[in-house]
Structure formats: structure tokens, C-alpha cells
Amino acid sequence: MAAVHELNALLEQLGPGKLRLARAEEPPRVRPLDWPELEAALPDGGLPRGVVELSAPHALGGATSVALAAVHAAQARASGAWCAWIDPEATLHAPGVVAAGVALARLLVVRAPRALLGKIAVKLVASGAFEVVVVDVDPPAGAAAAAASPAPRRGKGWAPELLVRKLALAAEPTGATVLLLTDASRPRAAPWPVALRLELSRPDARSLRVGVAKDRRGRVGLARTVPFRPVARLAG
């Protein structure tokens, strides 16, 4: 439980004045990505508020780049906007984050134990401090079998479907977007109740293939290929 207590202490230390969900007077209906080709491939032209699943071959399919684009766009929209990234295995590459235009000073990276991943994710979203919360759901290949699921056995965590519902409820009052990075190669008994599920892959170094596998309005479509743009267009 030390990780939860440390997170509580950090949120208390930073305080609501420094970690506050920064919004314009009229928040956009969907979250922009500053990636026009990708936005054109999405049902609403951006990511919805609530829980979004980005499913891809782990570390190879472009999900991290899409999540970084969402973080960058959120920070660019408001100078006080914070985002959070739960990175249990410390796989987030700082130079790549900077290259994507993300302000490290306003990105809280939490290296949570997998046994506490769900609880910490809900706490971060419910705090109302973050525009975007990214959760690296599946461990990389070769990780210990005991860490293979973000939902430990009964008594130690929540089933994935329940976790998604808790995250959605926590995000609803603030309009935050929660991005779940999942490994497309891992079997699943049933789809999760997310607002949007994107299936991503990289046909080549210059392209990103995007398929809408689930949408809260029932809209699905054929996969589309868009130019891959992992590096943001920085001003100046």
C-alpha cells in the first residue's frame, strides 16, 4: 500500500492550485490530437471523453504515439493542463516523450506496482487534476507471469470490466480522457465497456493503420491507413 500512500502525499503536496484540470470556457466535445489525418479516421474527429482503449502489438503498433499526441494536444490547449502516465515497467522513453512535444514538467509518471495499478488509476482520474491519464495495461513480453494482468485475483483488485466502469465514472465529472494501452496479442473473454476501442498497427515506418473496433454509438468501420507522425510540429 506504500505506493498509494505516496501518491496521496504527492497529490496533497502539489495541491489543487497546481494540479487543476485546466479548461477553456467551453470544452470541446471531443479531444483533439493535432494529427488531422488520424482525426479524420475517428468517428467524431477526435478522442471521446471517458475511457478509450488503444490496442496494438505491444510497443510496436503506434499506441504510445497516439497517447503522446493526446497528451501533447491537451497540454497545448491550456498552459496549466496536467496529464498522467501509469508506467509500471518504466518503459516510457523520455527523449521520445520530448520529441512528441510533451512538456515533462506537466506530466506525472507513476511507476505503480501492477497489483495496485487499478486502484491508483482510479485515484488519479478521480482527483480531477489530469486532462489525460494513460495506463499501460499489459506488461511487456518477458515480464513475470504474476504481473500479466492489471486485475489481480479476487480480494486484490477488480476484474477488467469493473475497472473500466470505475474509470468511466471517475472521469465523468471532469471530462477527462483515460487511455488504456493494451496488447492486441493477449486473448480476452469479452470486449471491455469502453467508449471507443481503436485497433492500431504499423504496416511500415511511415504509416499507421487505424480500425474502429468499438464505439459507444455502435459505429465501426474498415481500417484506414494514415501517415505516421510521432513527432509533433513544434512552434519556432
Stockholm file with secondary structure:
# STOCKHOLM 1.0

chainA/1-236         MAAVHELNALLEQLGPGKLRLARAEEPPRVRPLDWPELEAALPDGGLPRGVVELSAPHALGGATSVALAAVHAAQARASGAWCAWIDPEATLHAPGVVAAGVALARLLVVRAPRALLGKIAVKLVASGAFEVVVVDVDPPAGAAAAAASPAPRRGKGWAPELLVRKLALAAEPTGATVLLLTDASRPRAAPWPVALRLELSRPDARSLRVGVAKDRRGRVGLARTVPFRPVARLAG
#=GR chainA/1-236 SS CHHHHHHHHHHHHHHHHHSCCCCCSSCCSSBCCSCHHHHHTSTTSSBCSEEEEEEESTTTSSHHHHHHHHHHHHHHHCTTCCEEEECTTCCCCHHHHHHTTCCGGGEEEECCCGGGHHHHHHHHHHTTCCSEEEEECSCCTTSCGGGSCSSCSTTSSCCHHHHHHHHHHHHTTTTCEEEEEEETTSCCSSCCCCSEEEEEECSSTTEEEEEEEEETTSCCCCCEEEECCCSCCCCC
#=GC SS_cons         CHHHHHHHHHHHHHHHHHSCCCCCSSCCSSBCCSCHHHHHTSTTSSBCSEEEEEEESTTTSSHHHHHHHHHHHHHHHCTTCCEEEECTTCCCCHHHHHHTTCCGGGEEEECCCGGGHHHHHHHHHHTTCCSEEEEECSCCTTSCGGGSCSSCSTTSSCCHHHHHHHHHHHHTTTTCEEEEEEETTSCCSSCCCCSEEEEEECSSTTEEEEEEEEETTSCCCCCEEEECCCSCCCCC
//
